[in-house]
Amino acid sequence: MNTPLRILIVDDEPNVRLMFRTSLEQAGYALEEAIDGEDALERHREAPADLILLDLQMPRLDGMATLRRLRDEGQNVPVVIVTAHGSIPDAVAAMRLGAIDFLSKPLTPETLRKVVSEVVRRHTPPVPRLAPIASPAEVITPAVQFAENMIKAKRSLNLRAFDEAEVYLKQAIGLDPRSAEAHNLKGVLHELRNEHDASYREYKAALKADRHYEPAKHNMTRYYERFTFGRSEIPVDIGEE
């Protein structure tokens, strides 16, 4: 019997914790709750979580400080940042600490389950399969290879392995040069490295591939706001698989 994945819900609002719990219980996760950052760090040390849902605005120790403490302690657990709509002080700083997924409150149970499922799948190692003797080789298509490279690139960003993420993104773009998603994610990578001209070129390439691709539009808007006004409330958008 497989051990259920442990998710630590960190939020000072009881109603938010209750909504998260009721939304995720039916998916079979083992859920733990913490009321603030200090409580979360203590609980994670006692029983490490597989994923942390971390609110930004909390008393005692806020979300960003908690995330920094986790990384300073060598904890690379995946973290999803949860925040009120339009109140992300520095999304780039959070992403440099490996938090590349954001949820804005209020959110629906469906959105919560979708994001959690995607992050869990990204960080769950594949189960090795024993192939029967003389079985035909599986056909690995470019589309399958592309999808695997994108998953690996996002996992590498979570782990702050930026050079590794770049390798996977180059491979993905080589398989599909017209992918708006791949160019957009490579733009995010450049932005995390403070390579702003390169990030602009990749966001532009994403919009050239698909002018309606919303994540690239969000990132391009944030790019202009940051350099025009010095800040932006628009979070970094990595797109969805």
N, C-alpha and C positions, 0 to 999 in steps of 0.2 A: 504494500500500500504506500503510495507516494505521500510524503509529508507536505501539507499545504504551505504555500508561500506566505510569509509573514509580512504584513503591511502595517506600518506605524502611522497613525493619523495624528498630526500635531496641530492643534487649533485651540484657542482659548474660549471659543464659543461652543457651549454644549449642544446647541441645535445643529450646528454645522457638523460636529463629530457624529451626532446621531444620524444625520442624513447620509454621511459618508458610509457609516457602518451598515445601515439598512440597504444602501445601494450595492455594497460590495459583498455582503455576507452570502447572498444567493449564488455568487460566483465561486464560492468554496475557499476563499482566502481566510487565513488566520489573522484576526485583526486585534491591534493593540492601540490604546489611546494615550496621548500625553497632552497636558493643558498648556505647556509652554516649552521653550527651548531647553531649559535646564532639566525639566522632567523628561523630555525626549532623549537627551544625551544619556541620562541615567538608565532609562529603560533600554536604549539601544546597546549600552555596554553590558547590561545583564542578559539580554536575549537579542542578538543582532537581527535587524529586520532585513528583508529582501528588497523592500521599497519603502521610502518615506514620503508621505504627503505633507508638505511643510508650509504652513501659513506664514506670511511675512510679518504681519502686524500683530505682535503679542507682547505682553508685559514681561518683565524680568530679562528675558533673552529673546530678541526678535529672530525672525527667520534667517536673515543674512548672517547674523552673528553665529547662529546655530550651525549654518552650513559651513562657515569658515572653521568653526571648532571641529566639526566632523572631519574636514579635510586635513586640518592640522594634526589630528590624531591618527591620520592614515586610513580613515574610513572612506572607501569608495562606493558605498551603497548608493544606488540610483535615487535621486531626489526629484520630485515634481513640486514646483513652486506653486502655491495657491495664494491668490491675492484678490483684493477687491478690484473691480473693473477700473482701469485707468490709473492705478496707483503702484506701478512698478518703478521704483526709483532708479535702478540701473540694471536692466536685463542683461547687458553685456558682462557686468561684473559677476552676476549669478552664473552665467553660462561658462565663464572662465573657471568657475569652481565645479563645473560638471553638471549643472542643473540646466538642461536644454529644453525641458518641457514645462509649460506654464498652463495653469487653469485659472480663469477669472470668475470670481463669484459675482452674482449668483450663477450656478451652473446646474444642468440637468443630470439626473442619475445616468442617463444614457451616455452623455459626454464624459462623465467621470469613469464609467466602466470602459469606454472605448480607449481613453488615454492610458488607463492603468493596464489594460490588456496589451496595448502596443508596447509599453515600456517593459512589461514582464516578458513578453515574447522576445524582445530585443536582447534581454540579458539572460535568457534561459538557454543553456547549452543544448545543442541537439542531442537526442538520444541515439547512440550508435545502434545500427540495425545489422543483424546477421543475415546476409543475403544467401538464399539457397544455392546449392551447387548448380552450375551451368545456367544460372538465371541470366536473361538478357540484360545488357548494360542499360542503365537509365539514360535517357536523352536529356542532357542539360542544355536548355535553350538560352540564347542571349538574354531573353526577358527574365528568366530565372536567375541567371548570373547577375544581372543588373539589380534585381530586388535584393539579393543577398549582399551585394556590395553596399547598397544604401543602408541596410540594417546594420552592417558592420561599421559603416562610417558613423552612424548615430551612436552606436555603442562606444566607439572610440572617443567621440566627443564627450559622452558621459564620463568616461574614464580619464579625460583630459589628455589623451594620447593624440595630439593634434597632427603629428607627422604621419601616424598610422591612418588617421581619418583622411588625410590628403591622398594617400596611396589608393584607398578604396574609392574615393570620389573620382580620381583620375581614371581608374578602371571603369567606373560606372559611365562616365562621360565618353570614354572610348567606345563603350558598347552602344550608347545612345547619345550622340552629340546634341540632339535636339530636345533633351530632357530638361524641362523648366525646373523640375524638382532638384535634379542633380546640380545644375548651375546655381540655384538659389542656396542650396546647402553649402556649396563651395564658397559662395559669397559670405555666408555666416562664418565659416572657418577663417576666411581672410580677416573678417571684422574682429574676431576674437584675438587675432594676432596683431591688431592695429595696422593691417595692410589695407588702408581705406581705399586707395585707388583700385586695387585688385578686387576688393569686395564690390565696388561700384560697377566694375566691368562684368562681374559675374551676375549681379542682379539685373543688369542691362541685358545680358545674354539670355537670362531666364525669361525676361519679358519679350525679347525678340522671338524666342521659341514659342511662347504663349502669352500674349499681351493680357489675357484674362486671368493669369495665374495669381491668385490672391496673396499667397505668402510673399512672393517677390514684390508685389505692389506695396504691401505693408512695409517690407524692409527698405524699399527705395524711399518711401515717404519718411520713415524714421531717419534714414541716412541724411536726407535734406534737412529735416528738422534739427538734428543734432549739430550739423555744421552751420545752419542759419541762426538758430536760437540757442545753441549750446546744450540743449537737452531735448528729450522726447519721451512721451508717456506710452509710445507704441512699443510693445515687446518684440524681441527678435522672434521671427516666425520661421521655424524649420520645415513647415509643411507636414503633410500626413502621407502615410504610405497607402 
